[in-house]
């Protein structure tokens, strides 16, 4: 329905003006026009890899008080983002996500403008061609989008950013202005492991050059790290060292902790601020996307829980604005310093179990729950999945509690 004969192509071809699609009457296949070649190509149909592959990313930044800031953008669902822009994205695979960092070293305003603009320019280009995308085409469209963005922003020397674009099982990495993308596997494998891919962007002023690479992910791939030039050039932070710093955190579903660890190490070795990093974790389940779904493991039942009970260690920082903090001395440590302190506790808590948690909670936690006796130290009680039903516990804490393994 909606197709009419198209005399331009002959009696075997029908055309839908509303959908801008051609139909071959004999094969019943849909075609679209490739505007770069003006040829008809078979219309693409996105495949769903969400039963095989999941993706989760986060980022962190460190800035000087009152200084320029670097930026990051995380879009976990590009299909939903495209729909909000009224774009047809059905020809792209799922999951579809984008992770990007923007360096504010030379100009915080430029980093902010680039962060607001890149995905807005990239998504329409990804939606425009509705055929099957080859790797080279993905690399070209990201490269062109970054170059055009730099020109539109008046950055003749280029912009400094790194991007990871995931479409199904294909990952496209791009970097410029000295930023970098590091793909890594589950096992270290030493320098230049089989699953390692380095994409290092040329420095600013290198004729707007962009380095890009597209590859098909395997189940041995664990994640990606994006970092700015100051991190890349920090003393002692080689690509292998950076992978070693983030692999444990990413494997344990802590991408933000991975970023904080990298930035803390970079600053300690002399990296100038501001700095930003993003880490992405790939989760693999079944290997054959066409095979019937297996029975749900018992562990997945945790995802259907309506209530959980957990304990916590709370460190206050100088940006705290909670009403519960009224009357208490204002701490001097920053939010970043508080996060780093908590990260340093993780190995001790992992080795020492409940007893180590109780001891640390009583010693370090700034929450009044640390006064509770025995293994109830730090206990938040039963938390409902609906954040509105938890009277004193912030929604962000509730959401985090329901992501923990049970």
N, C-alpha and C positions, 0 to 999 in steps of 0.2 A: 504493500500500500504506500502511496505517496510517490511512486516512481512513474516516470513518463519516458517515452522513447526519446533518444538523443540522436538527432540526425547527423550530428558532427562526427559520431564514431561508428555509425552503421546500425543495422536493424537488431543486432544482438546486444546492444547496450541500452540500458535504462538509466535515468538520472533523477535523483531527489534533490530539488532545489533547497528545501528546508534544511536537509541534513548535509548538503554538499557531498553526496556519496553517489558513486556509479555502481550499477549492478550489471554483471554479465549474465544475460538471460540463460545461457546454456549451463554454465558451471554454478550459477547462483551465488557467486562470490562477490563481496563488496570491494570496491576500489576507491582510492582517493588520489588526488593530484599532488605530486611532489612539486612544490613551487620553485625549488632550486633547479630542477631539470625539465619541468613542465610535462613529465611523464606520469602515466597512471601506475600506481603500485597497490598491491593488495593491502587492504585495511588491516591494521594491527588489532589484536585482541589481548588485552592485558591478562596475564596469568597470576593466580593467587598463590604465593609462596608462604603465606602466613602460617600454614600448618607445618612448615619446615623451618622458617627463619623468623626470628623476632629481633627487634632492634631497640636499644635504649641508650640515650646519651645525656650528658650533662656538661656543664662548663663552670669555670671559676676565673676570677680576675683579681689582680692586686694593683692598687693605684696609690699614688701619693695623695695625702690630704689636700684637697683643693686643686689637684693637678688634673691633666687630661685623662680620659678613661678610654680603655679599649672596650670593644663590644663583642657580643656573640649573639647568634640567632639559631634557635633550635626549632625545627618544624617536624614533629613526629609523624604527621599524616599529610602528605602532599595532595592526596586525593581530596581530602576535606578542604584543604587550603585552596585548591583549584576550584572546587565547587563554590566556595565563597566568592571567588572572582568570576563565577559563571563561565568557567572554562571546561571543555571536554577533555578528561584525562583518562578515559576508559581504555585507551590503547597502551597505557603503561602498566607494568606489573606492580604487584603489592608484595611486601610492604614498600611504601615509598616515603622517604624521609630526607631531610636536608639539615646538615650541621655546618655552621660557618663561624669563623672568628675574624675580627677586624682590628688591626693594630692601630692604637692611638698615639704611638710614639711621636710621629711628626705632626699630627693634628687630630685632636679628639673630635672636633666637629666633622672632619672628613670621615673618620671611622663611623661616627653615628649616622651620617648621611648614606654611607655605603651600606651599613647594616639595614637601614630602612628601605633601601632601593634594590639590592641585588635580586632577592627572590621575586620581587614584584616584576622585574624585567625578565627573569629566567623562566618563570612558569608559563607565560604566554608563548614563549618560543618552544617550550616542551609540548605545549598543547597544539601548536599550529600544524605540525606534521603528524598525521594520524596513522602512518605506516609503521612497520617494524624498524626500530632504531638500531643501527649498527654502532659498535663501540666508537669508531672514528667520528660519527656524527655527534654523539654525546660529548666527546672531548671538544669538538669544534664549537658547539653551541655554548658550552660553559666558557671557553676561552674568549669567544667573541663577545659574550655578555659582559665579562669582566673588563675587557678592553674598552667597550663602548661606555660602560659605567664610569671608568676613569676619565674618559674624554668629556662626558656630560657633567662630571663634577669639577672639571677644570684642573684635574690632576695630571698634568702633562708628564710628570715623572712616574705616574702610576699610583696604584693603591696597594696597601699591604694587607693581604687576606689569605685565608685557606678555606677550602670548601670540600665537604664530602657529600656526594649525592648518591643515595641508594634507591634503585628501581628494581624491585624483585631481588634477584641474586646478583645483580650487577652493581658494582661500586665504581663511581667516577670521582677521582680526586683531582683537585686543581689548587695551585698556590702561586702567589706572586709577591713581590716586595719583600723577599727574604723569609716569608712564612713557610711552613712545611706541614706535610701530611705523612704520618707513619702508619702503615698497615702492618699488623703483627699477628702471629699465630699463638696457639695455646702453649707450645713448647718454645723455649728460648732458641735452641739450635745454633747458638753462637752468632757471630757477625754474618749478616747476609743469609739468614735462614730462608728455607724454601717458601715460606708464607709471608716473608717480609717484602714490602714495597715502600720505597722512599720517594716522595715527590717534594722537591725543594725548589721554591720559587726564586727566580732571579731577583737580585736586589733592586731597590728603587732606582729609577733612572735608566734601566736597561731596556729602553725603547718599548715600554709597556709589554714586556715579554711575560707570558704565562706558561707555567709547566703543568701538564695535565696527563692523566693516565686512567684508563678504564679497564677493569678486569672482572672476571666472574669469581664470586666468592665460593670457597669450599668449606666443608664443615670443620676443617682444621683452623680456619681463620677465627680469631677471637675478637679483635677490635681495631680501632683506629685512634690515633692521637693527632690532634691539630694544635700547633703552637706557633707563636709569633717569632720574629727574627731574634729578639733579645734572648729568648729561651734557647733557640737553636745555636746561638753563638756563646752561650754561657760556658765558662770554663769547666771542662770535665763532662759536659752533657752531650756525649756522642749519641748517635741514633740508637746504638745497642744499650747504652746506659738509660736512655729515656724509656725504651721498651721494658727494661728490667724494673724501672721505678713504677710503671703503670700496670704491668701485667697482673700482679696479684690482686690489686684493687678492682680492675676491670673484670677479672675472673670471678670475683666475689660480688659482682653486681654493684660496685661502688665507683661509678665513673667520675663523680664529683670529687671523691677522695683522691682518685688518681690525678686529677687536675691540680688539686691543692698540693699534693706531694711534689709534683713537677715544678710548680711555681715557687714553692718554698725552697726547693733545692736550687733553682735558678737564681733567686734573690740572694741566697746565702753565698753563692759563688760570683756575685757581682753584677747580675743582670739589672739593667736600668728599668725603672717603672715608667709607664704602666705595662703590665704583661697580662696575657690571657691565654687560656688553653681550653680545649674541649676534648672529651673522650667519649668513644662510642663502643658499646658492647653488643656483639652479635650472639644471639642464643639459637641453638640448633636443636631440633627435636627429631622428626622423622626424616629419612633420607630420600624417599620417593614421593614427590608431590602428587602423583597419580594413584598411589596406593590407598586402600581404605584406611580411615583413621583408626588408630589403635584404641584400646580401652584406656580411659583416663587413669594415670597412676594415682595411688592413694594420696601422694603428696599434693596433687593438684586440688584436692578437696579444700586445702587452705584458702584457695581463691574464692570459695563459696561461703566461708565463715562470715557470720554477722557480728561476732564479738571476739576480741582477743584481749589477753592480759599481758602487759610487758613492764619491764623496769627500765629506768633511764638514769643517765648522768647528765646534769645540766651545768653548763658553764655560761655565766652572764658575761656580756661585753659592753663596751661604751656606747653602742648603738641601740641598746635595749630600750623599748618604750612601753613595756607591759605595765598595766596598772598594778600588778602584783609586786612590782619592784619599788613601789613608793615607800619611802622611809628607809630604804637600804642604801648604803654607801655606793656611789656609782663606780663600777670597775674601770680600770685604766686600759685593759687589754682590748684590742680590736676584735672584730668578728673573725677575721682571718687568723689571728693568733689563737683564738679559742678553738677554731676548727683544727688547727695544727696540733694543739695540745691533745685534743680528743683522738686524733689520728695516731699519735704516738702511744696512746693507751691500748690500741687494738691488739698488737702482738701479745702484750701482757694478759689481756682479758681472754684472748683465744687460747692461750696456754693454761691459764689458771682457772678457767671456768667460773662457776657461780661464786666460789669463795673469793677469787680475785676481784670479781665485779662488786661484791658486797664491800670489800675493804676499800676499793677505790671510790665507790659511791660515797661512803661515809667520810672519806678524807677530802675529796675534791668537789663533789657536787654542790651547787649553789641552790638546789631546790630543797624545800623543807622536808620532802619525802626521804631525804638521806638520814633523818633522825629515827626512822622506823626500825624496829628491831630485827635482827637476824637477816634472813633472806628476803624480808619485805622492804629492805632499804632500797629506795628509788622506785618502789612499786606505784604505778599509776592506776591500779585497779582495772576493772573491765572497761574496755573502750568499744563503743558501738561503731559499726562501719559508717553510719551517718554522722558526720562531724557535728551537726547541730545538736545531737543528743548528748554530747560530752561537754559538761558545763564549764570546766576549767582548763581543759586540754586543747591547745590550738589545733586547728584543722590540719596543718602541715604535719604535726606530730602523729595525728591519727592516720593520715594517709601513709606515712612512713611505716607505722606499726603494722599495717596490713600488707606491706610488701615483704616483711620479714618471713623467713622460713619458719614453719611451725613443727 
